[in-house]
Amino acid sequence: MPRQPQRDFTGVTRLPPWLCPSCGLMNDAVGTVDGSPGEPQPGDALICLHCAAIRMFESRTVQRAPTAEEEAAFASDPDWAELRAARARLLTMQRRGFRTTQQQRGQGRPQ
């Protein structure tokens, strides 16, 4: 029987582990831009906290690069504006020295 998602007190949803297709980092949790709990659905976007790549969920543990049509939607959709802002904050934090636990341990592909 597949493991059911679990939500912790921070609004993070725990999922079966998967590898980021962009950087190879093992992930096992997702969150939302607004901090509310939620399980990813096909077509939902995510940002890898290690490499800041934007990916799209195909299923709970499979992601892909955004299509050209999805990228074109980035410019006008308010939800994408929030995603772009979250990605910009992550990149700013990384420039200032933020590192995930996995980055501190040297896991994932080198950037």
N, C-alpha and C positions, 0 to 999 in steps of 0.2 A: 504494500500500500504506500503511495507517495506521501512524503512528509508534508503535513499541512503547514502553511505559513504561520509564523508566530510574530506577534507584535510586542515590542518591549515598551517601556514607559516613555520613551522619547519619540514615539510615532514612527520608528523604524520597523519595517517589515522584514523578518528573516526568511530567506528562501534557501532551497538546496544550492550548494556552491556551484559557481560557474566561472569560467575564465573570460576576462575582457578580450574580445577579439583584436583590439588595437594594441594593448601592451602586455597581455598575458597574465595580469594580476588576478588572483583568485578573489572572488567577491561572494558574499552570502547575505547581503542586505540591501534594501532600497528604502528611499524616503521620498517625500514630496516637497515641492518648492515651498509650500505653505506650512509644512511640518505636520500635516494631518496624516493619519495612517491610511494606507491603501495598498492593494496588491496590484502589480503591473498587469496591464492588459495588452494584447497585440496592438501595435501602433503607438504605444506610449514611449516617450523618450527618456533617456537617462544620460547622466554625465558620469564618467569614470572618475573617481576621486584621485586616482593615481596619474592618469595621463590627460584628463580633461576632455577626452573624446566624447562626442555626442553620438549615441547609438540609439537604435529603435528596437523595442522588444518584439520578437516574433512569437515568443512564448515566455513562460516564467524564467527560463534559464538560457534562452537563445536570443542573441541580438544580431543586428545587421547595421550597416551604414545607412543613413537616410537616403531616400531616393532624391532625384533632382526636383520632383514635385514637392516633396516634403521640405527640402531646402528652400525652395521658392516661397513656401508658406511661412518660413521663419520671419520674413520681412514684415508681414502684415498681421499675423495672429498674436493676440495679447498673451496667450499661453507660451508661445515661443519667445516672446519678449522677456517673460519671467525666466525661462530656461537660459536664454543668452545672458541675462543679468546674473543668474546663479553661476554660470560658467565663468563669467568675467570675475566674479568675487573669488571663485576657487583659484583661478590663475593668479590673481593679485595676492591671495594668501600664500600660494606656492612661491611666488617671487620674494615674499617676505620671510620665507623659511618654513612654512607649514609643511609637514610630512605626515602621511598616514602611518599607522603602525607597520604595515607591510613595507613601505618605503624606508622606514627607519631600519628595518631588518634586511634591506637589500633585495626584497622579493619583487617580482615583475620584471619585464624587460627593461633594459636601460633606456632612458629618454634621450 
